[in-house]
């Protein structure tokens, strides 16, 4: 017997794994969303004789990227300004030059091109999660739609959809993304999202189709048919909600897969545009200079946290959806 939505939310709300996963992924997401407030050459807000300037690092980012630290300080001389924690962006080289050591101005030093490493890691969170979340959501939408059709349809179209799912599912994601990047004239983050989604949907569709076929033979579905419920209503009310559960679990693990894929593509210099910070690019710099361990350890640690939290969330979702799972914990008061 499947759990109700209320039981599912109660299990998830009392799960420590869900709490830890949400805290870790939520923190990294907030770091990526508010990157300009954490690391930027421009102030968060400035009040002076020129008036009030709010978030100039977002509204006038290109202008500040082309200015030196001295020019920025001269621009805001006499202003009352609120500055970010790190007063450097991820793109422009700093005055300290390449491979600068850890200092108050550069908490993690600089990379081989003289860019602030802390700023690169902060904006790398935006790249990793900003690409993975849209790719996973798009892949889930395609997978649920086509997988549901493959489970409902019979005959010619069912066979074609099943063959399509099996064919796409056999292609290694990194090969498909590499081919798309090679064909593309100008690299862009959008093409990377689309390329990943075109591969990810097949796994979701396979899981959804299996769940649709299983749910179609359940007693509550057969009873609804016997009562004369329309097929579309049966699918929407009784089959689809149960089929979405494995898609959600697959999407949780998909975040980890896409983050690793983006890091691998950036490591091979085939990822996001070069002006975009990436943990994989920082790892590649560390691989070129093994003596600078922080270029390997820091992005590696962030990747470990992201992947571990994603799998932890997927594992907790599986236990919450299936209370018969060996790891599922019983709610207080249950026997």
Secondary structure, 3 states (H helix, E strand, C coil): CCCCHHHHHHHHHCCHHHHHHHHHHHHHHHHHHCHHHHECCCCCEEEECCEEEECHHHHCHHHHHCCCHHHHHHHCCCCEEECCCECCCCCCCCCCCCCCCCCCCCCCCECCCCCEHHHHHHHHHHHHHHHHHHHHHHHHHHHHHHHHHHHHCCCHHHHHHHHHHHHHHHCCHHHHHHHHHHHCCCCCHHHHHHHHHHHHHHHHHHHHHHHHHHHHCCHHHHHHHHCCCCHHHHHHHHHHHHHHHHHHHHHHHHHHHHHHHHHHHHHCCCCCCCCCCCHHHHHHHHHHCCCCCHHHHHHHHHHHHHHHHHHHHHHHHHHHHCCCCCCCCCCCCCC
